[in-house]
Amino acid sequence: YEIRLSLVGSEMCIRDRQVFRARVAGKGIHIYVFVDDFLIIGADQAKTVEGMETLEALFNELGLQWAAHKRRGPARAIEFLGFLLVNEQGGRKVIAMSEGRHGKMIDLVTRWLSRRPSDEMESWGGEEVAEPKELASLLGLLVFCSSAVPNGRTHMQGMLRQFARLEVDWARGSVRWPGGEWGKVPLTRAFWRDLVWWKGALESNPSVPMERVSACLLYTSPSPRD
């Protein structure tokens, strides 16, 4: 069950979550929140329905409006924040990237790999550089998607070290070694090695087991005023 709050700030989201958890404590109903998106997981269909009704009742108490056509679930497979949560009865229980996010990530990694210097260029000291913000954006997306890619975080260590010991000026979009000249981020062989691994991992349609879940159903809610 998912709901997107657009009328109040993050403080209200936190308070709503705490109130909801108090009302369903010990009932086998769980809530997960990312900024203003809510996901309800119940131990079975009845618990999931109870959870969604409890959350909708809470928002009605608060005077929050939401669009009924955005309601999703209860279901055993549902998309949430670009991830596909699958909990088949007697079958797969996995978390994978949604088709849309999966395709976008493959395209993104492929574009980055097209910038990789040839072995001959590297032998002559040639290297590719990147703007700090575009590199940080890539790393942030890969870290986020690593939740659905087995060993994904392990194969990011080379990429994450690109900023090691560098001073970063985000306003001007430049980096430098302490006391050195400002410039762009040099991309090392470790960066490309990790990125090649990620390309292969993404092309294998990865997923990870949904742990500590038994026969749950999921429900995503409407988004307010959408």
Disulfide bonds with the S-S distance in Angstrom:
none
